[in-house]
Amino acid sequence: MNDLRISLVQGDTRWHDPAANRDYYGALVAPLAGATDLVVLPETFTSGFSNDAIDKAEGMEGPTVAWIREQARVLDAAVTGSVQLRTAEGVFNRLLWATPDGALAHYDKRHLFRYAGEHKRYAAGRERLGVELKGWRINPQVCYDLRFPVFCRNRYDVERPGQLDFDLQIFVANWPSPRAYAWKTLLRARAIENLCYVAAVNRVGRDGNDLSYDGDSAVIDFLGQPQVEAHGREQVLTTTLSAAALAAHRERFPAMLDADAFELR
């Protein structure tokens, strides 16, 4: 496993304007070409978090999927973030994972935000996604998933000595300012309990529902310490995750050997 360069793209998403957001985020990430391994965009980065945006949800053959695949190719990096996507089973808050070789994976948000009525209009996913990049095992999740530690739990497989489900957990979000303390606290908890790095990207600004966002995007290390943090403005931050430091921590503090076995359903 090599060290991993990761870039957090904390932006002020335009409300209900996919084309403008593709241009906006495209300009923010353009300087990262050849300088990072992984680019993380916010949740619903083409529209903002809105139940009304469902009417304009694209399909998997639409312009945003093509855009994210092209960004991965041009940047020579994996690119991820979530958008509303329509399928035969309904509209999902779907995280896309695009890589420079043209491959595309996705994860459909499992925990829909009942407080805002997301569960009434969007379909829920069920399966966690696991991807690999430069030898790193990565688990990407979406916003409200952060509040559910069982679904987020890093399991240790006794059939694969030394192997946990993931080394890096990613959260993309539209997490409003009034709940910023919960956001920051839960990110640290997930990193500590899962013996992993956590990378989280939240938007900034004020959306069409008059909700404000402080950002607070961050990379948190396995001790719960912030390696890099962004605050209440548009910002792109790049940092490097140390494979050796993570391995040393797990060797020194092997809490996974005492963890409870379970299955996700």
Secondary structure, 3 states (H helix, E strand, C coil): CCCEEEEEEECCCCCCCHHHHHHHHHHHHHHHCCCCCEEECCCCCCCCCCCHHHHHCECCCCHHHHHHHHHHHHHCCEEEEEEEEEECCEEEEEEEEECCCCCEEEEECCCCCHHHCHHHHCECCCCCCCEEECCEEEEEEEHHHHHCHHHHCCCECCCCCCCECCCEEEEEECCCHHHHHHHHHHHHHHHHHHCCEEEEEECEEECCCCCEEECCCEEECCCCCEEEECCCCCEEEEEEECHHHHHHHHHHCCHHHHCCCCCCC
